[in-house]
């Protein structure tokens, strides 16, 4: 299914950081929604700022958000806990179109539905196994998976375990 | 070698006819030498005559010429010529005294020139007053018989006349104090510019207003400071025009009746019909300067009515769909 761009994407002022702060707040709101929708649609768990430049430009109307504008959008996403930087250089970030808590709940429901409680499954199985291909968390970045599972650990629904160099999780 | 002989010493010219052995000569008999008659030191010559020999038959011609000259005695008439008499003393003006005299003469000449020039200026001021009066009389006459010329022409002509000048401009001298001066000046400026500002969409940049007022005042020019101070009194005096400063620092004179919401409505209406606007389009539509058009757009942007698209193609303003969609 083709990603449907929001109306703002064809509105030239969308690509100019608005000096009026009220207007800018609404503009950034629209940008946050676009970034999350885009990542959800394309199953992007880790956003590379350099590589995702095409998200911030519209060649059809020949407009591109400035670097400063991109930074503002990312700052805004961070402020709303919708991204988390992977590195201090701020080159990559985890995109929370679902936050770790939501992911945890989703995985736990999957595991209990499949009767996987009290068994151990590897991270690989959970994100790249044949059985999960149709699940939303298929292909999930491992660091995000760990964060999601840790939220389950906190409520005693799972335990991350190490065995023979592999990482796995045991659901309760 | 040059030998000079004043003709006035020659008394007689005689031809000495030659023969086979010697050529013909001319003998000039000279007056006896007299020291008092000489204007310059002579080469002393004690002979009473001079003989002139000629090589190639110019003798008779020379004799004719010199006799004619002697008859006319033209050196005597030249001596009494007035221009020569007049010139004579200037030749003695040399040295420091001469230079001093020349400098003094120059100074006198300059000061008389300046006096004349200022007389002209006074004349010009007097004339300007007359001109303004004349313009008023003419505009009144036109008012009286409006039927004779077409309406359009009347209006045009009248506007020329009205822009010709301010009758009896307020001056510092005519006012008892600075305060009164600024009050009077503020009133004068407001009444003079009221029509012009109404014609230009209710706003006029301070610099434009300053130029217009000074042009109309003719020679009673205002300093920018006085003009600015007078404009600041406008609001206090409740005049139809007020002075305001945009956030960017641009100063304008604005019709008091032209409120911001009215200005916004005008631009919004234009924006609706065109989808997007540049400062240039606004300036053309409302006949205002680009700076003022920009100010109006910025003002609307600050109020969240419009938003900007700043690209390599310039600054373009759009309706603020961000706000309306929320």
Interface residues (C-beta under 8 A of the other chain):
Chain A: X7 X8 X11 X12 X13 X15 X16 X18 X19 X20 X22 X23 X26 X27 X29 X30 X62 X63
Chain B: X301 X302 X304 X307 X308 X309 X310 X311 X316 X318 X320 X321 X322 X323 X325 X326
